[in-house]
Amino acid sequence: MTEHERVQCPVCGRADKTVSLRGWQAEHDIRRAEACETAARRPGAPATESSAGGGSGRGSLDPLPLIGEEVTLGLVGLGLLAAWRQLVWNPVKRRALPALASRHEEIIQRFFAAINRHPDLWLCQRDEVVFPAGGLQTAPARDAMRWLRDGDDAKLDAVLNPD
């Protein structure tokens, strides 16, 4: 059976909503690559935006004291922003984000390795169940995906092959 052929779901009996987990993995890889390309092409967002009104918007006859207040508040705000970036954002950007990305990549690779160990598994997107091709036993998709992610193949096999 190829990945492009469809099998019938043992729950609903339909084949139009089933996909092999390997086919699902290939679709995920394509979407992930497109998202990475889009993120790489996206320019960095500007740090600040100017307001359309060009000021506080208060109509006053004496603008000089207000301009002085706005400049002072703006400088204080910039100082606070610089301090926040230095103390909070830069350490997060340098350490936490790469660590999270690395951990995410490790989990994805482990999950896809498990899918490759079970080439006969299919997913019914309508009923949200996982089942072996030609089999009658099913497992809830959420549980099956968690077992695959965690490498608990024995639990998945026990549910799908109870004999």
C-alpha positions as CSV (number, residue, x, y, z in Angstrom):
1,M,0.0,0.0,0.0
2,T,1.4,3.4,-1.0
3,E,1.1,6.6,0.9
4,H,-1.1,8.1,-1.8
5,E,-3.7,5.3,-1.6
6,R,-6.3,5.6,1.2
7,V,-7.6,3.0,3.5
8,Q,-10.9,2.9,5.2
9,C,-11.2,4.0,8.8
10,P,-12.5,1.2,11.0
11,V,-14.7,3.6,13.0
12,C,-16.5,5.7,10.3
13,G,-15.7,3.5,7.2
14,R,-14.7,6.4,5.1
15,A,-11.4,6.7,3.2
16,D,-11.5,10.4,2.3
17,K,-10.4,11.6,5.7
18,T,-7.6,9.1,6.3
19,V,-3.9,9.8,5.7
20,S,-0.9,7.7,6.4
21,L,1.3,9.0,9.2
22,R,4.2,9.1,6.8
23,G,2.1,11.2,4.4
24,W,1.1,13.4,7.3
25,Q,4.8,13.8,8.2
26,A,5.7,14.8,4.6
27,E,2.9,17.4,4.6
28,H,4.2,18.7,7.9
29,D,7.8,18.9,6.6
30,I,6.5,21.0,3.6
31,R,4.6,23.4,5.8
32,R,7.5,23.7,8.2
33,A,10.0,24.5,5.3
34,E,7.5,27.1,4.0
35,A,7.2,28.7,7.4
36,C,11.0,28.8,7.8
37,E,11.4,30.5,4.3
38,T,8.7,33.0,5.2
39,A,10.3,33.8,8.5
40,A,13.7,34.2,6.8
41,R,12.3,36.7,4.3
42,R,10.3,38.7,6.8
43,P,12.1,42.0,7.6
44,G,12.6,42.9,11.3
45,A,9.8,45.0,12.7
46,P,10.6,48.6,13.6
47,A,11.4,49.2,17.2
48,T,9.0,52.1,17.5
49,E,6.2,53.6,15.4
50,S,5.4,57.3,15.2
51,S,1.9,58.3,16.1
52,A,-0.3,59.8,13.3
53,G,-1.1,62.8,15.4
54,G,2.5,63.7,16.0
55,G,2.2,64.5,19.7
56,S,0.0,64.1,22.7
57,G,-3.1,65.2,20.9
58,R,-4.0,67.8,23.6
59,G,-5.0,71.1,22.2
60,S,-3.1,73.7,24.2
61,L,-2.3,77.3,23.7
62,D,1.1,76.9,25.3
63,P,2.9,74.0,23.5
64,L,6.4,74.5,24.9
65,P,5.8,73.0,28.4
66,L,4.0,70.1,26.9
67,I,6.8,69.4,24.4
68,G,9.3,69.5,27.3
69,E,7.1,66.9,29.2
70,E,6.8,64.7,26.2
71,V,10.6,64.8,25.6
72,T,11.3,64.0,29.2
73,L,8.8,61.1,29.3
74,G,10.1,59.9,25.9
75,L,13.7,59.8,27.2
76,V,12.6,58.0,30.4
77,G,10.7,55.5,28.3
78,L,13.7,54.9,26.1
79,G,15.9,54.4,29.1
80,L,13.4,51.9,30.6
81,L,13.2,50.1,27.2
82,A,17.0,49.9,27.0
83,A,17.3,48.6,30.5
84,W,14.6,46.0,29.9
85,R,16.3,44.9,26.7
86,Q,19.7,44.6,28.5
87,L,18.4,42.8,31.6
88,V,15.6,40.7,30.2
89,W,15.3,40.3,26.4
90,N,19.0,39.9,25.5
91,P,19.6,37.0,27.9
92,V,16.4,35.4,26.7
93,K,17.3,35.9,23.1
94,R,20.9,34.6,23.6
95,R,20.2,31.6,25.8
96,A,16.5,30.5,26.1
97,L,15.3,30.8,22.5
98,P,18.2,28.7,21.0
99,A,17.7,26.1,23.8
100,L,13.9,26.0,23.1
101,A,14.5,25.7,19.4
102,S,17.0,22.9,19.9
103,R,14.7,21.0,22.2
104,H,11.8,21.5,19.8
105,E,13.9,20.1,16.9
106,E,15.0,17.1,19.1
107,I,11.3,16.3,19.9
108,I,10.3,16.6,16.2
109,Q,13.1,14.3,15.1
110,R,12.3,11.7,17.8
111,F,8.6,11.8,16.8
112,F,9.3,11.4,13.1
113,A,11.8,8.5,13.8
114,A,8.9,6.8,15.7
115,I,6.6,7.4,12.7
116,N,9.2,5.7,10.4
117,R,9.3,2.7,12.8
118,H,5.5,2.3,12.2
119,P,5.0,2.7,8.4
120,D,1.6,0.9,8.5
121,L,-0.1,3.5,10.8
122,W,-2.9,5.6,9.5
123,L,-4.8,8.6,10.9
124,C,-8.5,9.3,10.5
125,Q,-8.8,13.1,10.7
126,R,-12.5,12.9,11.1
127,D,-12.6,10.5,14.0
128,E,-9.2,11.5,15.4
129,V,-8.0,7.9,15.7
130,V,-4.9,6.1,14.7
131,F,-5.1,2.5,13.3
132,P,-2.9,0.0,11.4
133,A,-3.7,-0.5,7.7
134,G,-6.3,-3.3,7.5
135,G,-6.7,-3.5,11.2
136,L,-9.8,-3.0,13.3
137,Q,-8.2,-1.7,16.5
138,T,-7.9,2.0,17.0
139,A,-6.2,4.3,19.5
140,P,-7.1,8.0,20.1
141,A,-4.9,10.1,18.0
142,R,-3.9,12.3,20.9
143,D,-2.7,9.3,23.0
144,A,-1.0,7.6,20.0
145,M,0.9,10.8,19.1
146,R,2.0,11.2,22.7
147,W,3.2,7.6,22.8
148,L,5.1,8.0,19.6
149,R,6.6,11.3,20.8
150,D,7.7,9.7,24.1
151,G,9.0,6.5,22.4
152,D,6.5,4.3,24.1
153,D,6.0,1.9,21.2
154,A,5.1,-0.9,23.6
155,K,2.0,1.0,24.8
156,L,0.9,1.8,21.2
157,D,1.4,-1.9,20.1
158,A,-0.5,-3.1,23.2
159,V,-3.5,-0.9,22.3
160,L,-3.5,-1.6,18.5
161,N,-2.6,-5.4,18.8
162,P,-4.3,-6.6,21.9
163,D,-3.7,-10.4,21.3
